[in-house]
Amino acid sequence: MLLSVAWLLHKTLSLAGLVIALAGVALFGWHFVRINALAARGDTSEIPPESWRGTGARYGLLLLAVGVALALASVILGAILPGRY
């Protein structure tokens, strides 16, 4: 029974890592495009540093890192656990 719970944890970590990483990419992209669109209305055609280093971009990158860490933990757990069948 403990092995079944461990495999369920492996699958949950894998799916949660994927969902969180994709949410982080989406959040980063939304903030990046939004700030660049606002800057394009102005005089300069530069990419403002806030689009990379702003609060929304940092939070998106943090979510991406957490998602990758969960997916990596899932891979490590899957390598440690014995065969499922």
N, C-alpha and C positions, 0 to 999 in steps of 0.2 A: 504494500500500500504506500509506503514511503517513496518507493521508486516511481510510482504513478504520479504522486504529488510533485516530485522533482521534475518529471517530464512535462507536467502541466505548467510548472514554474518556468521551465525552459521556453515553452511555446508562448507563454504570456510575456516574458521578457523580450522575446523576439518581435512579437507584434507591437508591443508598447514602444519598443525602441524605434521601430519603423514609423509608427504614427507620430511620435514626438519629434523625430528627426525631420519628417516631412512638414510638420507644423512649424518647426524652426526655420526651415528654408522658405516657406511661404511668408512667415512673418518678416524675415529679413528682406525678402524680395519686395514685399509690399511697402515697407518703410523706405527702402532704397529707391524704388521707382517714384514714390510719392514725393520725396525730398528733391529728387532730380527733376521731376516735373515742375515743382514750384520754382526751382532755380532756373529752369529754362525760360520762364516768363520774364526773368530779369535781364540785365545787360550782359552778363558774362555767360560763357558757354562751358564753364568749368564744372566739374563734379564737386559739390561742397563736401568738406570733411565730415559734416554731420550725417551724411548718408552712410558712411562707413562706421563712424564712431559714435553715432547718436544712441540714445537710450533704446529705441526700438530695434536697431540693428544689433546692439549688444545682447539684448534679450533673445533675439532670434538666433544668434550664434550660440548663446548659452543653451537654448533648447536643442539645437543641432548637436552640440557636444554631449548633452545628457542622453539624447536618443542613440548616438553612436556608442556611448558607454554601456547603455542597456543592451544594445545588440551584441557588443563585444562580450558582455557578461553571459549572454545567452549562448554564444559560440563556445566560450570556455566551459560553461556548465554542460553543454551537449558533448564536449570532448571528454569530460570527466566521467559522465554517467555511463553505465554499461548499456548494452544493446536494449532496445525497447521491446523486442519480441523474444 
